[in-house]
């Protein structure tokens, strides 16, 4: 069963908080992973791996560069689950 956008956002925010210490409330759809949340490439790869496990989706390496904002990641995961 596919999760809603809000459920994916909440789960992704938990992953980001665990990996980086950023408050889950700061992980919003319009936030950039690099510019707003200051997440480096190594942490981003860890977040992607954890998201793949949590949401049972595959995010190819070539797609990671397209996940600029939290909303991009939520949309990708939501679509991949459908």
TORRO-511495 format. One record per residue (C-alpha): residue in one letter; x, y negated, z. Coordinates in nm, 4 decimals, m for minus. Last residue first. Example, Ala and Ser with C-alpha at 12.3 -4.5 7.8 and 13.67 -1.06 7.14 Angstrom:
% TORRO-511495
@code = s | xx = 1.3670 | yy = 0.1060 | zz = 0.7140
@code = a | xx = 1.2300 | yy = 0.4500 | zz = 0.7800
***
This chain:
% TORRO-511495
@code = x | xx = 0.2523 | yy = m0.3675 | zz = m0.6935
@code = x | xx = 0.5549 | yy = m0.3324 | zz = m0.4659
@code = x | xx = 0.7948 | yy = m0.4928 | zz = m0.7135
@code = x | xx = 0.5599 | yy = m0.7901 | zz = m0.7498
@code = x | xx = 0.5524 | yy = m0.8567 | zz = m0.3742
@code = x | xx = 0.9281 | yy = m0.8082 | zz = m0.3485
@code = x | xx = 1.0027 | yy = m1.0487 | zz = m0.6353
@code = x | xx = 0.7518 | yy = m1.3059 | zz = m0.5100
@code = x | xx = 0.8936 | yy = m1.2934 | zz = m0.1559
@code = x | xx = 1.2475 | yy = m1.3272 | zz = m0.2904
@code = x | xx = 1.1610 | yy = m1.6263 | zz = m0.5092
@code = x | xx = 0.9675 | yy = m1.7811 | zz = m0.2188
@code = x | xx = 1.2758 | yy = m1.7543 | zz = 0.0031
@code = x | xx = 1.4506 | yy = m1.9639 | zz = m0.2575
@code = x | xx = 1.7300 | yy = m1.8940 | zz = m0.5029
@code = x | xx = 1.6510 | yy = m1.5298 | zz = m0.5777
@code = x | xx = 1.7688 | yy = m1.5403 | zz = m0.9394
@code = x | xx = 2.1267 | yy = m1.4518 | zz = m0.8407
@code = x | xx = 1.9900 | yy = m1.1366 | zz = m0.6740
@code = x | xx = 1.8381 | yy = m1.0129 | zz = m1.0005
@code = x | xx = 2.1702 | yy = m0.8993 | zz = m1.1522
@code = x | xx = 2.2424 | yy = m0.6962 | zz = m0.8382
@code = x | xx = 1.9196 | yy = m0.4981 | zz = m0.8881
@code = x | xx = 1.6524 | yy = m0.5362 | zz = m0.6170
@code = x | xx = 1.4976 | yy = m0.1950 | zz = m0.5517
@code = x | xx = 1.1881 | yy = m0.1764 | zz = m0.3335
@code = x | xx = 1.0946 | yy = 0.0157 | zz = m0.0190
@code = x | xx = 0.9975 | yy = m0.2994 | zz = 0.1742
@code = x | xx = 1.2226 | yy = m0.2475 | zz = 0.4761
@code = x | xx = 1.5026 | yy = m0.0644 | zz = 0.2941
@code = x | xx = 1.5193 | yy = m0.3056 | zz = m0.0003
@code = x | xx = 1.4920 | yy = m0.5983 | zz = 0.2422
@code = x | xx = 1.7881 | yy = m0.4645 | zz = 0.4428
@code = x | xx = 1.9983 | yy = m0.4393 | zz = 0.1265
@code = x | xx = 1.8931 | yy = m0.7867 | zz = 0.0117
@code = x | xx = 1.9724 | yy = m0.9352 | zz = 0.3544
@code = x | xx = 2.3150 | yy = m0.7706 | zz = 0.3477
@code = x | xx = 2.3807 | yy = m0.9101 | zz = 0.0000
@code = x | xx = 2.2714 | yy = m1.2542 | zz = 0.1186
@code = x | xx = 2.5033 | yy = m1.2315 | zz = 0.4202
@code = x | xx = 2.7960 | yy = m1.1707 | zz = 0.1858
@code = x | xx = 2.6869 | yy = m1.4479 | zz = m0.0514
@code = x | xx = 2.6629 | yy = m1.7125 | zz = 0.2194
@code = x | xx = 2.3391 | yy = m1.8271 | zz = 0.3867
@code = x | xx = 2.3281 | yy = m2.2001 | zz = 0.4585
@code = x | xx = 1.9492 | yy = m2.1979 | zz = 0.5224
@code = x | xx = 1.8684 | yy = m2.5104 | zz = 0.3203
@code = x | xx = 2.1267 | yy = m2.5109 | zz = 0.0390
@code = x | xx = 2.2166 | yy = m2.1411 | zz = 0.0244
@code = x | xx = 1.8933 | yy = m1.9498 | zz = 0.0862
@code = x | xx = 1.6818 | yy = m2.2326 | zz = m0.0520
@code = x | xx = 1.3701 | yy = m2.3044 | zz = 0.1495
@code = x | xx = 1.0348 | yy = m2.3429 | zz = m0.0301
@code = x | xx = 0.8843 | yy = m2.0172 | zz = 0.0979
@code = x | xx = 0.9766 | yy = m2.0833 | zz = 0.4602
@code = x | xx = 1.2425 | yy = m1.9284 | zz = 0.6839
@code = x | xx = 1.2728 | yy = m2.1998 | zz = 0.9507
@code = x | xx = 1.0050 | yy = m2.0371 | zz = 1.1659
@code = x | xx = 1.2102 | yy = m1.7152 | zz = 1.1770
@code = x | xx = 1.4860 | yy = m1.9058 | zz = 1.3575
@code = x | xx = 1.8236 | yy = m1.8569 | zz = 1.1886
@code = x | xx = 2.0475 | yy = m1.6118 | zz = 1.3753
@code = x | xx = 2.2058 | yy = m1.4993 | zz = 1.0484
@code = x | xx = 2.1408 | yy = m1.1264 | zz = 1.0035
@code = x | xx = 1.8608 | yy = m1.0778 | zz = 1.2574
@code = x | xx = 1.6905 | yy = m1.4047 | zz = 1.1641
@code = x | xx = 1.7139 | yy = m1.3303 | zz = 0.7917
@code = x | xx = 1.5640 | yy = m0.9831 | zz = 0.8460
@code = x | xx = 1.2823 | yy = m1.1219 | zz = 1.0616
@code = x | xx = 1.2112 | yy = m1.3911 | zz = 0.8015
@code = x | xx = 1.1907 | yy = m1.1194 | zz = 0.5349
@code = x | xx = 0.9295 | yy = m0.9337 | zz = 0.7368
@code = x | xx = 0.7239 | yy = m1.2487 | zz = 0.7943
@code = x | xx = 0.7495 | yy = m1.3497 | zz = 0.4270
@code = x | xx = 0.6505 | yy = m0.9982 | zz = 0.3147
@code = x | xx = 0.3463 | yy = m1.0046 | zz = 0.5443
@code = x | xx = 0.2535 | yy = m1.3541 | zz = 0.4226
@code = x | xx = 0.2797 | yy = m1.2484 | zz = 0.0576
@code = x | xx = 0.0558 | yy = m0.9502 | zz = 0.1277
@code = x | xx = 0.1944 | yy = m0.5990 | zz = 0.1562
@code = x | xx = 0.1426 | yy = m0.3339 | zz = m0.1074
@code = x | xx = 0.0000 | yy = 0.0000 | zz = 0.0000
***
